[in-house]
Amino acid sequence: MKKKINSMYKVALRSLASVFALVLLLSCENEYSEVGTDFINSLEVPPPYELDNIVAYSEKYTSVQTNGFNNYFLGGYVDPVFGISETKILTQVSLSQTRPDFGENPTIDSVVFTLPFFSREVESGVYELDSIYGEGSFKINIYESNQFLRDLDPGENGEFEENQIYYSDQGDEFSPNIENTPLVTSDVIKPTDLTNSVILFEQTTTDLIDTLNVSPRIRIKMPTQYFQEKILAPENSQFLVSNNAFRNYLRGFLIEAEQQQPVYSMSMFNLANADANITIYYNNETQVEEEDGTTTTDTLYSQYALNFGGNKLNLYDNNFNVDLSNQNIEEGEENIYLKGGEGSSAVIELFTGPDTDGNGVSDELDQLRENNWLINEANLNLYLNEEVAPSNKNRINRVFLTNLDDQRVLEDYRRDPTAADNPNLSRQVHLGPLRLDENGEPFYKIRLTSYISNILNNDSTNVRLGLYVSSNVNQTSLVNTRNSQSEAFEFIPRSMVETPRGIVIHGNRSAVEAKKLKLNIFYTETN
């Protein structure tokens, strides 16, 4: 009997719970109606709210910070839209060991300048190169530099508190302090052909030679007499006691790629790589006393490295073909031009319609705030303009968006659940990679759900947005610019500087309605 009562009690509880759930469901359906999202079991998908009141325009840079990095470009890149960009590397060198002991009467066998490529081994002894732009070739000229690159900015009053910043356009300023004749000119180098491992022979004694297989790299033999006098001569040992003394004595080198036209080539190199250096191979003849009392001469082989430490920078020579001097900042532009390196970026302003009450907020934004919508999703769609830029060179996988007024990333960036160590896979919700729409047209979908929700429901400030090409969406640090037409562009993402490529996007005044820059807002309407 007791078991039967318990069973009836459980059935009653389940029934009561079911009734409560049904009442709750009905009340929820009375409270909200879905707009702009898929209905369950419905064939109709109502359109989202489309924001047309957008202004977008481009900004050209003539001077960007290029020091303080690990990666540097060398060579020339030809963009079908933006023109030719050529880069040189100006670098100090550092002693791998201070107060080196080269022994008695050292003699240099060879001096080798080395720049390893970014690469990965795809099969034994065969590599795939990365960060190579163009199929061309070049010769490398290396000049001695007499330009002193200081570490600290003296400031207006000699404070010496901030790190010195060097810019892409300082080539003409530094050229009087660069030797006119190169120390060495390499043979013709075609990076795309250098996919096999490099065999090195390193000698330690007369009878012992080690063989090493290493990744693809540029190796140039430099003049031995120059380094014999500069580094190994006993009278110069006073300059080898510290790196500060050494960098004032040997102030560095300018590395230039002499393009073998008409096809250009540019490569990126990591100068912080342990194998990127100038290695001096030398020997000493030493007297060795044998057990029988006789004396023999033995040759000892050693090596000493000068690393690419201290200050390093890229110097640019740009032939920028697009005139961005008269951008319409009030109504926007038909096209947005984005270019890496010493290139260009864009400003995007949302909710730019009339403000009849003069409260500093557009009438449209005032109305949307009164609607009390729950924002389900907000997307900014950016379509490539392949009529202006039809080349595959002008298809880049990722772009980057920032809060331009406050110089920081958006909340959508921080909350993106796809954040990952691999930048190619990271932040794919907020910063959607280049994809094709249902008509096969390439575009980027930039999700701004949190940003738009905060503007509409939390009275957050409607800031200007900065749009850039990006080589690494995980890289959020900023670098300086100068000579910009607007204070909004005093800083740009470092990842923009680390790619030479460019794209053209349909702007808010595009003649192609389907590809015009728009913001789509999907929402839930409260009753």
ZAMARGU-4260 file (C-alpha; in steps of 0.2 Angstrom, whole numbers, plus 5000, padded with zeros to 4 digits):
<rodrens>
0) 5000/5000/5000 | 5014/5012/5004 | 5023/5009/4988 | 5007/5013/4978 | 5005/5029/4987
5) 5023/5034/4983 | 5020/5030/4965 | 5004/5041/4964 | 5014/5055/4973 | 5028/5054/4960
10) 5015/5054/4945 | 5007/5070/4953 | 5024/5079/4954 | 5028/5075/4936 | 5011/5081/4930
15) 5013/5097/4940 | 5030/5100/4933 | 5024/5098/4915 | 5010/5110/4918 | 5022/5123/4925
20) 5034/5121/4910 | 5020/5123/4898 | 5014/5139/4907 | 5032/5146/4907 | 5034/5142/4888
25) 5017/5151/4884 | 5022/5166/4894 | 5039/5167/4886 | 5031/5166/4869 | 5020/5180/4874
30) 5035/5191/4880 | 5046/5190/4864 | 5044/5188/4846 | 5059/5183/4835 | 5064/5195/4821
35) 5079/5192/4809 | 5083/5174/4814 | 5077/5157/4808 | 5060/5151/4814 | 5058/5133/4820
40) 5048/5123/4807 | 5046/5139/4796 | 5051/5142/4778 | 5052/5161/4780 | 5068/5169/4787
45) 5064/5188/4790 | 5078/5199/4785 | 5089/5208/4797 | 5089/5226/4801 | 5101/5234/4788
50) 5111/5249/4793 | 5115/5260/4778 | 5121/5275/4788 | 5139/5271/4787 | 5154/5281/4782
55) 5171/5273/4777 | 5186/5280/4769 | 5205/5276/4768 | 5221/5284/4776 | 5238/5283/4768
60) 5254/5282/4779 | 5270/5290/4774 | 5280/5285/4789 | 5278/5270/4801 | 5288/5263/4815
65) 5299/5248/4809 | 5311/5245/4824 | 5308/5234/4839 | 5302/5219/4829 | 5310/5202/4826
70) 5304/5200/4808 | 5311/5211/4794 | 5308/5212/4775 | 5321/5212/4762 | 5318/5215/4743
75) 5304/5222/4732 | 5285/5218/4731 | 5274/5223/4716 | 5256/5225/4719 | 5245/5226/4704
80) 5235/5240/4712 | 5246/5249/4725 | 5263/5248/4715 | 5281/5244/4720 | 5287/5243/4738
85) 5306/5240/4741 | 5314/5237/4758 | 5331/5238/4765 | 5337/5232/4782 | 5348/5243/4793
90) 5355/5234/4808 | 5367/5235/4822 | 5378/5219/4826 | 5382/5213/4843 | 5396/5203/4851
95) 5391/5185/4855 | 5404/5186/4869 | 5413/5201/4876 | 5431/5201/4878 | 5434/5186/4866
100) 5451/5177/4866 | 5456/5174/4849 | 5473/5166/4854 | 5490/5170/4847 | 5491/5176/4829
105) 5473/5171/4823 | 5470/5170/4805 | 5453/5171/4797 | 5448/5157/4785 | 5431/5164/4780
110) 5417/5175/4785 | 5399/5170/4781 | 5384/5181/4782 | 5368/5170/4785 | 5349/5174/4784
115) 5338/5158/4786 | 5321/5158/4778 | 5305/5154/4787 | 5303/5136/4782 | 5296/5119/4787
120) 5302/5102/4781 | 5289/5093/4771 | 5300/5078/4767 | 5318/5073/4771 | 5329/5087/4765
125) 5315/5096/4756 | 5307/5112/4763 | 5292/5123/4760 | 5297/5141/4762 | 5286/5154/4770
130) 5285/5173/4769 | 5291/5173/4751 | 5283/5186/4740 | 5286/5185/4721 | 5295/5174/4710
135) 5309/5185/4706 | 5328/5186/4710 | 5340/5198/4717 | 5358/5201/4722 | 5362/5207/4740
140) 5373/5221/4743 | 5380/5224/4761 | 5387/5241/4766 | 5395/5247/4781 | 5385/5259/4791
145) 5392/5274/4801 | 5374/5279/4806 | 5374/5278/4825 | 5357/5271/4831 | 5354/5276/4849
150) 5343/5266/4861 | 5334/5280/4870 | 5325/5295/4863 | 5333/5311/4870 | 5316/5319/4872
155) 5313/5338/4871 | 5323/5341/4887 | 5336/5328/4887 | 5326/5316/4898 | 5331/5300/4889
160) 5317/5290/4896 | 5308/5283/4881 | 5315/5270/4868 | 5320/5278/4852 | 5308/5275/4837
165) 5314/5273/4820 | 5303/5275/4804 | 5301/5268/4787 | 5305/5284/4778 | 5322/5288/4786
170) 5332/5281/4772 | 5337/5298/4764 | 5341/5305/4782 | 5353/5290/4785 | 5361/5289/4767
175) 5375/5301/4770 | 5381/5290/4784 | 5381/5274/4773 | 5397/5269/4763 | 5394/5271/4745
180) 5403/5255/4740 | 5397/5239/4746 | 5408/5227/4756 | 5401/5213/4746 | 5389/5209/4732
185) 5382/5192/4731 | 5378/5181/4717 | 5360/5181/4710 | 5348/5173/4723 | 5331/5167/4718
190) 5322/5162/4735 | 5309/5151/4727 | 5322/5139/4721 | 5330/5137/4738 | 5319/5123/4744
195) 5333/5110/4748 | 5343/5108/4764 | 5360/5116/4765 | 5375/5106/4769 | 5388/5114/4780
200) 5406/5109/4784 | 5413/5114/4800 | 5431/5111/4804 | 5437/5109/4822 | 5454/5101/4820
205) 5465/5097/4805 | 5458/5080/4804 | 5440/5082/4810 | 5427/5090/4799 | 5408/5090/4804
210) 5394/5089/4791 | 5378/5098/4795 | 5361/5098/4786 | 5352/5114/4789 | 5336/5123/4783
215) 5337/5134/4767 | 5346/5150/4770 | 5355/5164/4761 | 5374/5162/4764 | 5386/5176/4758
220) 5405/5175/4760 | 5411/5192/4766 | 5429/5199/4764 | 5441/5191/4777 | 5453/5206/4777
225) 5440/5218/4783 | 5435/5207/4798 | 5454/5203/4801 | 5457/5221/4804 | 5440/5226/4812
230) 5438/5212/4824 | 5454/5201/4826 | 5467/5215/4826 | 5475/5216/4844 | 5474/5235/4844
235) 5455/5234/4842 | 5452/5223/4857 | 5447/5239/4867 | 5431/5240/4857 | 5427/5222/4861
240) 5425/5224/4880 | 5406/5228/4879 | 5392/5229/4866 | 5390/5247/4870 | 5408/5251/4865
245) 5407/5239/4850 | 5391/5247/4843 | 5399/5264/4843 | 5415/5257/4835 | 5406/5246/4821
250) 5389/5254/4820 | 5381/5241/4809 | 5377/5236/4791 | 5364/5241/4778 | 5357/5226/4768
255) 5350/5229/4751 | 5342/5218/4738 | 5346/5223/4721 | 5331/5217/4711 | 5334/5208/4694
260) 5320/5216/4685 | 5306/5214/4679 | 5301/5201/4691 | 5303/5206/4709 | 5305/5196/4725
265) 5303/5200/4744 | 5307/5189/4759 | 5304/5191/4777 | 5318/5186/4789 | 5318/5183/4808
270) 5334/5192/4813 | 5332/5186/4831 | 5335/5168/4825 | 5351/5161/4832 | 5357/5156/4815
275) 5355/5173/4808 | 5372/5181/4810 | 5389/5185/4803 | 5401/5170/4808 | 5420/5172/4808
280) 5429/5156/4805 | 5447/5157/4810 | 5462/5146/4815 | 5477/5147/4827 | 5494/5138/4825
285) 5499/5132/4842 | 5515/5123/4848 | 5512/5106/4856 | 5526/5098/4866 | 5525/5079/4863
290) 5530/5066/4877 | 5547/5063/4869 | 5551/5081/4871 | 5549/5086/4853 | 5538/5101/4848
295) 5525/5100/4834 | 5513/5113/4827 | 5495/5110/4828 | 5481/5120/4820 | 5465/5124/4830
300) 5450/5129/4821 | 5437/5141/4830 | 5422/5152/4825 | 5415/5168/4833 | 5398/5176/4829
305) 5392/5193/4827 | 5373/5193/4830 | 5360/5205/4823 | 5357/5212/4840 | 5353/5230/4845
310) 5343/5241/4834 | 5336/5235/4818 | 5324/5243/4806 | 5316/5242/4789 | 5319/5257/4777
315) 5305/5259/4763 | 5306/5265/4745 | 5287/5266/4740 | 5279/5270/4724 | 5261/5270/4730
320) 5250/5271/4715 | 5233/5275/4723 | 5229/5293/4727 | 5221/5294/4744 | 5224/5313/4747
325) 5206/5319/4745 | 5195/5306/4754 | 5177/5311/4758 | 5177/5309/4777 | 5159/5316/4778
330) 5150/5304/4765 | 5163/5290/4763 | 5170/5282/4748 | 5166/5270/4734 | 5181/5259/4738
335) 5192/5256/4754 | 5210/5253/4751 | 5220/5243/4763 | 5239/5240/4761 | 5252/5233/4773
340) 5269/5239/4777 | 5271/5258/4774 | 5253/5257/4767 | 5235/5262/4771 | 5220/5258/4782
345) 5202/5263/4784 | 5190/5272/4796 | 5173/5265/4798 | 5159/5276/4806 | 5142/5268/4811
350) 5126/5277/4814 | 5131/5292/4804 | 5113/5298/4799 | 5105/5315/4803 | 5104/5322/4821
355) 5089/5333/4821 | 5088/5336/4840 | 5107/5340/4841 | 5111/5328/4855 | 5126/5322/4847
360) 5118/5305/4842 | 5110/5301/4826 | 5091/5300/4825 | 5093/5282/4819 | 5103/5277/4834
365) 5091/5286/4846 | 5076/5276/4838 | 5086/5259/4839 | 5089/5262/4858 | 5071/5265/4861
370) 5067/5248/4853 | 5075/5239/4867 | 5080/5225/4856 | 5089/5210/4861 | 5104/5208/4849
375) 5107/5191/4843 | 5120/5194/4831 | 5127/5209/4821 | 5139/5207/4806 | 5149/5219/4796
380) 5151/5212/4778 | 5166/5217/4768 | 5166/5212/4750 | 5182/5212/4739 | 5181/5223/4724
385) 5188/5212/4711 | 5184/5224/4697 | 5197/5236/4704 | 5209/5222/4711 | 5206/5206/4701
390) 5223/5198/4705 | 5225/5184/4718 | 5239/5195/4725 | 5224/5205/4732 | 5216/5191/4741
395) 5222/5191/4759 | 5215/5179/4772 | 5213/5190/4787 | 5209/5208/4791 | 5209/5216/4808
400) 5197/5229/4817 | 5201/5240/4832 | 5192/5253/4842 | 5201/5268/4834 | 5197/5281/4846
405) 5203/5271/4861 | 5217/5262/4852 | 5212/5244/4858 | 5203/5229/4852 | 5184/5227/4853
410) 5175/5217/4866 | 5170/5204/4852 | 5189/5201/4850 | 5191/5197/4869 | 5176/5186/4870
415) 5179/5176/4854 | 5178/5158/4859 | 5189/5152/4844 | 5205/5161/4851 | 5219/5149/4848
420) 5238/5149/4847 | 5238/5147/4828 | 5234/5164/4821 | 5227/5156/4805 | 5213/5147/4815
425) 5211/5160/4829 | 5197/5173/4831 | 5187/5166/4817 | 5170/5172/4824 | 5174/5190/4826
430) 5187/5192/4812 | 5180/5180/4800 | 5193/5174/4787 | 5190/5177/4768 | 5176/5166/4762
435) 5163/5165/4747 | 5145/5169/4749 | 5131/5159/4741 | 5135/5168/4724 | 5154/5164/4725
440) 5159/5182/4729 | 5173/5184/4741 | 5170/5193/4757 | 5174/5195/4776 | 5161/5193/4789
445) 5166/5204/4805 | 5155/5200/4820 | 5151/5215/4831 | 5137/5207/4842 | 5144/5213/4859
450) 5149/5230/4852 | 5132/5234/4844 | 5123/5227/4859 | 5132/5238/4871 | 5129/5253/4860
455) 5110/5250/4859 | 5107/5244/4876 | 5121/5250/4888 | 5123/5267/4880 | 5141/5263/4876
460) 5150/5276/4865 | 5149/5274/4846 | 5167/5275/4842 | 5176/5275/4825 | 5183/5258/4819
465) 5200/5256/4811 | 5201/5242/4798 | 5218/5235/4793 | 5226/5220/4783 | 5234/5208/4795
470) 5247/5195/4795 | 5243/5188/4812 | 5226/5192/4821 | 5234/5187/4838 | 5246/5201/4837
475) 5237/5216/4845 | 5252/5227/4849 | 5252/5244/4841 | 5267/5254/4833 | 5269/5272/4830
480) 5266/5282/4814 | 5270/5300/4810 | 5265/5313/4797 | 5248/5307/4797 | 5234/5318/4792
485) 5223/5313/4807 | 5227/5310/4825 | 5216/5295/4824 | 5231/5286/4815 | 5245/5289/4827
490) 5246/5271/4830 | 5243/5255/4819 | 5243/5237/4823 | 5260/5229/4821 | 5253/5215/4811
495) 5249/5227/4797 | 5267/5232/4796 | 5272/5213/4794 | 5264/5210/4778 | 5267/5219/4761
500) 5250/5214/4753 | 5235/5225/4750 | 5216/5223/4746 | 5202/5234/4739 | 5185/5233/4748
505) 5168/5240/4742 | 5164/5255/4752 | 5148/5263/4759 | 5146/5272/4742 | 5149/5257/4731
510) 5138/5257/4715 | 5135/5238/4718 | 5121/5238/4730 | 5123/5219/4735 | 5142/5222/4740
515) 5140/5239/4748 | 5147/5240/4765 | 5133/5237/4777 | 5129/5231/4795 | 5116/5218/4797
520) 5108/5217/4815 | 5098/5201/4820 | 5088/5204/4835 | 5074/5199/4846 | 5060/5211/4848
525) 5052/5213/4866 | 5033/5216/4867
</rodrens>
